[in-house]
């Protein structure tokens, strides 16, 4: 079958599902195309719905129904498996480890011993939060590489939304178990939702995302991704043998940064920027991420893969409208600063955005500054004598 015809049929099928049309007739109308879906087809179809104006949240409502119909052809799809300890192979090993982790929880649920083993279950669920490193590696490393390959991969915003749902489901489960009064019904509903959420992402990765990625990413790019993955960790598996890449600053010998307030070598610029107790990210006037600092304890993860990425793709779909509003207000000249603060893992984080303008007042981009102000907020009185922490 001609691929263009198949794509149009698949778009029509998904639109029918979105319109809540009768499922059986809809399926048989497009059966031939539904029996031949490839991972790349799936990306193109869901991306087209985003282009039609649907929000990721709206697509999530019908996503599993559609994927279930696609399952037969996707499960039979032949794809080249990743090399041992390549970036993708490691993600797959993490998935197997996640499944084993969930298998440890199942007996507690099946034996209906949740109340008696509440503390053990709470421990296991808190450990599940470590799997966030897996999602962060996808969002900050894999997704940017794929977005550069084809516009259809901008549909990865849908998977990012799935990550956020999983994060919320784990947090909600922990909250339920930490309550003094235990609600069996609430627990049963939420634990089922959590398993469905986590295993659903694994399914979508290994039947759609990973096969599609293997077809467009080159070997040297997998190596680059591996090097960037080191700062995120490897949930539930032993750290694989990955060699860290170091910047050879000798290539910049002799380069200096000169202004009327002083002069710095290239190495000194890096040392100064990375010593600042804040995360800095610079987005240019074309809304592309161009630079970020690497302080010792960076608050929000960033990877070199994101350089050149549209800033909208650096944020979850649910917060993109805020990013767009800030940029629009800065670009128009109506505003110069936006300030937020959030609680993150028990720490208070101050996030500020500053408009950058040249000497003639022309908009040149945005500087994002994030700072952990937990310890600053509690300061009182004065300290005038040297006192090491």
Phi, psi and omega in degrees: 000141177299131185296321180300319178295319180297316180299317179296320177297317181294322176298317180295322179296311181297322178296322177298321178294317178298327180278000180063037177286160182299126191294317185295311179297320180299316180299310183290337176294331186234022187304315183302317180287322180295335179278358183232021183295133174252163177304319179295324177301315182301316178299314183297320182293312181291326176298321180298327179289325174296319178295331178284355176106000178285143177273151177309322181297323179291322179291326178301330182295334181243001188301309184293325176299316180292314181299323177299322179288325178285344194305314186302309182290324179292322181290336180267356184292131180268124179220153181286122182283152183289157177290154179305129178063020169282169183307314183289321178299321179293319177299322178291323176296323176296323177297318179297322180293322176298317179299320177295323178297316179292327178295333177287334181277328186306313182303325179297321181286317183292325180278358180053043180249033184298315182297316182292329184247031183302316182294319178295317180295320179297320178299314180297320182289323176296323178293332178300334180296338178295338181290352177302331178301326178298313181291321180296323178296324177291312184295320188261346181239299185294312184302314179300320178298317181291321181299329179285343183277320185199144181301329184298337180286354172293346174293355177295346175302331178293317179292324176301320177297325176296320176302314182296324176296317179297318178301316180294321181295319178295314180298319179295320180297318178295317179301318180297317183286337180277348180292148176293320180262117185270127180252108183300316184294315179299318179298311183299319179295314185288323180292325176295318178298320181295312179300316180298320181293309183293313181288332177295321178294317177304314180300314182290328176295310192273348176254342183233299187297306186294315177300319180295319180296320181297336182277343185238340182270137181270160185304316183294332178289324175298322178296317178299317180297319179301314181298323181286340184283347187301325185281355182263333183092174186227089188301127172071008176227162176289144180299125180286164181283089180243130180274129180284137178267134180247142176288127179272094184286352177297334179295344183250014178306135177092344179281132180228154178251112186244132172220179179286355178254005177147187184218134180229145172283168179301317180297319180294323177301313179299315181298317181294310182299316184282347177274344180298137183279041180215158169269129175244135173224133181247125176248127186281183184292346177262014176069027178254137175291123184246338184197147169213152179271164179233072176293164185302319182241069181297136184282308181250124184296142174221147178231151178306334179303334185280348181297127183090356181282141175300132185300333179296329180276358179267003183228153175300149183305325185291342181248003182298324182298329178290316178301314181296322179293318179299312181298317181297317180294321178292314184298322182285342182090002181288328181226157179234350185207141174225136186232136177224159168216142185223159171264126182225112179052043177080006180244148178265120185248125176265127180237121181233144177240132181237132175287137177253128180227147179278185186297338179265004177088005181283137182296130182235005176134194184229138171252122176261129181234119179242136184218136173279111184252015181306308183285330179292321186297332184266001181296141177219157177064220182221157167228106183257347180258149178295128179215111181286143179285000000 
